[in-house]
């Protein structure tokens, strides 16, 4: 029976130093040698997942890259997208114009490049470096976006985001999905897009039952994924909402929580 191991990245697979610990990497390599399939399930763009997949030898084991919080799924072996859902240009512009009313920083990319009014703006350098994306400075993001993005990332300090998230998302409640992927990130995707929906499509493509998913996460955007999985694991550093619905709470991302659970499960 083939197992599918679905892994969030930041706060889960990565430790606090943005690294995969040697013990966690070794555990995931062993799991693949035993026949498990790895899925990197993240809000990150596909370009930000490729180097991580390479470190885990996912190309040799038919691993999958579930990017943009479920907006795109790519097959590691072929490089082809098995699923993609983007935000139409008119709706993207409508949201970006709406965001001009708030003290937040929209971050929009086309898969290779971030479009921003300030290359040094809140979280832009981090997103560029960690996801291997170029940066282009534009006068107005709304005017510059003439493509259909998979996701619009809304970045702001935690207190600012908490104070404004409802006012930001409410006018688009029937057109888009909004989820907090971290205290400083609110992610906007096409309505209904989430990690669980994309993971279900991934299982169909691979011929794996959702009951055979072991999923690891730490944030609110991981809730649908853990609910779908046959076995959902919250990291010790996870938000309380995720811990409440998890089948197991493992050690933190700094304490090799993934490795401990995989060993316990015999994977």
Buried (B, 14 or more C-beta within 10 A) or exposed (E): EEBBBBBBBBBBBBBEEEEBBEBBBEBBBBBBEEEBBBBBBBBBBBBBBBEBBEEBBBBEBBBBBBBBBBBBBBBBEEEEEBBBBBBEEEBBBBBBEBBEEBEBBBBBBBBEBBBBBEEEBBBBEEBBEBBBBEBEBBEEBBEBBEBBBBBBBBBBBEEBBEEBBEEBBEEBEEBBBBBBBBBBBBBBBBBEBBBBBBBBBBBEEBEBEBEBBBBBBBBBBBBBBBEBBBBBBBBBBBBEBBBEEBBBBBBBBBBBBBBBBBBEBEB
